[in-house]
Amino acid sequence: MRRISAFTSLSPEQLNERLVEFKKELLKLNSQVSSGANVKNPGRLRQIKKNIARVLTLLNQKGVKVE
């Protein structure tokens, strides 16, 4: 699991890219769960949600508009 320190050194552009990646992965996992398929790592959903929150927090602290 990534901690907030792993994201603090990233630029706002890189943070936005990470945010898009996390949202795509979350969408994919949510669709697997809703279709009834077995998810390999169900704890990954929680990790992704927390990482999205971490990235959004850093973007807000830096005063960057979120896409």
Backbone as CSV, one residue per row, in Angstrom:
resi,resn,N_x,N_y,N_z,CA_x,CA_y,CA_z,C_x,C_y,C_z
1,MET,0.842,-1.177,0.000,0.000,0.000,0.000,0.887,1.239,0.000
2,ARG,0.508,2.194,-0.787,1.294,3.418,-0.866,0.889,4.374,0.254
3,ARG,1.883,4.972,0.824,1.642,5.975,1.849,1.652,7.342,1.195
4,ILE,1.257,8.348,1.936,1.177,9.691,1.387,2.565,10.210,1.014
5,SER,3.601,9.720,1.688,4.953,10.173,1.373,5.378,9.750,-0.028
6,ALA,4.772,8.687,-0.548,5.103,8.250,-1.901,4.552,9.218,-2.940
7,PHE,3.549,10.002,-2.582,2.923,10.911,-3.523,3.382,12.358,-3.372
8,THR,4.000,12.712,-2.251,4.330,14.114,-2.006,5.376,14.648,-2.965
9,SER,6.233,13.792,-3.486,7.294,14.260,-4.378,6.826,14.400,-5.818
10,LEU,5.593,14.028,-6.105,5.092,14.088,-7.473,4.574,15.482,-7.803
11,SER,4.690,15.847,-9.067,4.173,17.130,-9.533,2.656,17.038,-9.673
12,PRO,1.977,18.178,-9.754,0.520,18.141,-9.918,0.073,17.382,-11.170
13,GLU,0.833,17.473,-12.246,0.483,16.742,-13.464,0.567,15.237,-13.234
14,GLN,1.614,14.811,-12.541,1.774,13.391,-12.245,0.688,12.908,-11.290
15,LEU,0.301,13.767,-10.344,-0.771,13.400,-9.422,-2.084,13.227,-10.175
16,ASN,-2.349,14.103,-11.137,-3.568,13.965,-11.940,-3.550,12.669,-12.743
17,GLU,-2.379,12.302,-13.275,-2.260,11.042,-14.013,-2.542,9.852,-13.101
18,ARG,-1.979,9.886,-11.900,-2.203,8.803,-10.932,-3.677,8.709,-10.563
19,LEU,-4.314,9.881,-10.405,-5.726,9.904,-10.056,-6.562,9.229,-11.135
20,VAL,-6.258,9.502,-12.382,-6.984,8.881,-13.495,-6.760,7.374,-13.497
21,GLU,-5.511,6.946,-13.269,-5.205,5.512,-13.228,-5.979,4.809,-12.113
22,PHE,-5.994,5.418,-10.924,-6.698,4.815,-9.789,-8.192,4.738,-10.061
23,LYS,-8.755,5.780,-10.662,-10.193,5.770,-10.945,-10.548,4.704,-11.974
24,LYS,-9.690,4.501,-12.974,-9.938,3.452,-13.964,-9.900,2.078,-13.317
25,GLU,-8.915,1.873,-12.448,-8.797,0.583,-11.768,-9.979,0.340,-10.837
26,LEU,-10.423,1.389,-10.153,-11.572,1.262,-9.270,-12.831,0.926,-10.071
27,LEU,-13.005,1.547,-11.212,-14.155,1.258,-12.062,-14.142,-0.193,-12.525
28,LYS,-12.962,-0.675,-12.901,-12.827,-2.063,-13.348,-13.168,-3.044,-12.229
29,LEU,-12.643,-2.792,-11.034,-12.914,-3.688,-9.909,-14.374,-3.628,-9.484
30,ASN,-14.959,-2.441,-9.499,-16.372,-2.318,-9.136,-17.260,-3.060,-10.117
31,SER,-16.895,-3.040,-11.386,-17.709,-3.766,-12.372,-17.585,-5.270,-12.165
32,GLN,-16.407,-5.740,-11.756,-16.234,-7.161,-11.470,-17.085,-7.576,-10.269
33,VAL,-17.098,-6.750,-9.248,-17.873,-7.058,-8.047,-19.361,-7.058,-8.361
34,SER,-19.819,-6.083,-9.142,-21.246,-5.988,-9.435,-21.732,-7.114,-10.348
35,SER,-20.823,-7.652,-11.169,-21.225,-8.749,-12.044,-21.198,-10.091,-11.334
36,GLY,-20.688,-10.117,-10.127,-20.679,-11.342,-9.342,-19.423,-12.172,-9.516
37,ALA,-18.455,-11.667,-10.267,-17.208,-12.405,-10.466,-16.370,-12.349,-9.190
38,ASN,-15.578,-13.375,-8.981,-14.685,-13.389,-7.832,-13.504,-12.461,-8.101
39,VAL,-13.258,-11.575,-7.162,-12.142,-10.647,-7.267,-10.935,-11.297,-6.623
40,LYS,-9.787,-11.207,-7.295,-8.579,-11.850,-6.762,-8.201,-11.281,-5.406
41,ASN,-8.257,-9.963,-5.271,-7.852,-9.320,-4.031,-8.926,-8.307,-3.626
42,PRO,-9.890,-8.704,-2.808,-10.971,-7.794,-2.450,-10.508,-6.597,-1.622
43,GLY,-9.400,-6.717,-0.935,-8.869,-5.601,-0.158,-8.303,-4.498,-1.021
44,ARG,-8.073,-4.798,-2.286,-7.529,-3.815,-3.220,-8.502,-2.653,-3.434
45,LEU,-9.807,-2.933,-3.359,-10.805,-1.866,-3.503,-10.583,-0.777,-2.453
46,ARG,-10.399,-1.205,-1.239,-10.195,-0.248,-0.140,-8.900,0.530,-0.325
47,GLN,-7.851,-0.147,-0.757,-6.571,0.518,-0.980,-6.684,1.581,-2.060
48,ILE,-7.382,1.260,-3.128,-7.523,2.210,-4.233,-8.310,3.438,-3.776
49,LYS,-9.384,3.214,-3.030,-10.177,4.336,-2.539,-9.345,5.253,-1.648
50,LYS,-8.522,4.660,-0.804,-7.673,5.461,0.081,-6.618,6.223,-0.714
51,ASN,-6.059,5.574,-1.753,-5.072,6.257,-2.580,-5.694,7.424,-3.336
52,ILE,-6.924,7.258,-3.792,-7.622,8.365,-4.459,-7.782,9.529,-3.484
53,ALA,-8.167,9.227,-2.264,-8.333,10.272,-1.250,-7.004,10.963,-0.957
54,ARG,-5.918,10.200,-0.905,-4.594,10.785,-0.651,-4.196,11.746,-1.765
55,VAL,-4.414,11.321,-3.007,-4.042,12.161,-4.148,-4.897,13.426,-4.160
56,LEU,-6.188,13.285,-3.918,-7.069,14.454,-3.896,-6.680,15.423,-2.784
57,THR,-6.288,14.894,-1.638,-5.851,15.737,-0.529,-4.618,16.538,-0.914
58,LEU,-3.644,15.880,-1.528,-2.431,16.587,-1.936,-2.728,17.644,-2.995
59,LEU,-3.600,17.328,-3.931,-3.959,18.300,-4.961,-4.656,19.508,-4.347
60,ASN,-5.517,19.281,-3.371,-6.185,20.391,-2.699,-5.202,21.230,-1.900
61,GLN,-4.222,20.588,-1.267,-3.223,21.327,-0.494,-2.353,22.174,-1.402
62,LYS,-2.089,21.682,-2.595,-1.259,22.423,-3.550,-2.081,23.476,-4.303
63,GLY,-3.385,23.481,-4.111,-4.237,24.463,-4.746,-4.462,24.213,-6.222
64,VAL,-4.442,22.954,-6.621,-4.620,22.593,-8.027,-6.053,22.161,-8.252
65,LYS,-6.630,22.600,-9.381,-7.974,22.161,-9.723,-7.934,20.702,-10.155
66,VAL,-8.915,19.949,-9.701,-9.006,18.530,-10.046,-9.852,18.388,-11.300
67,GLU,-9.394,17.540,-12.209,-10.115,17.335,-13.466,-11.410,16.617,-13.237
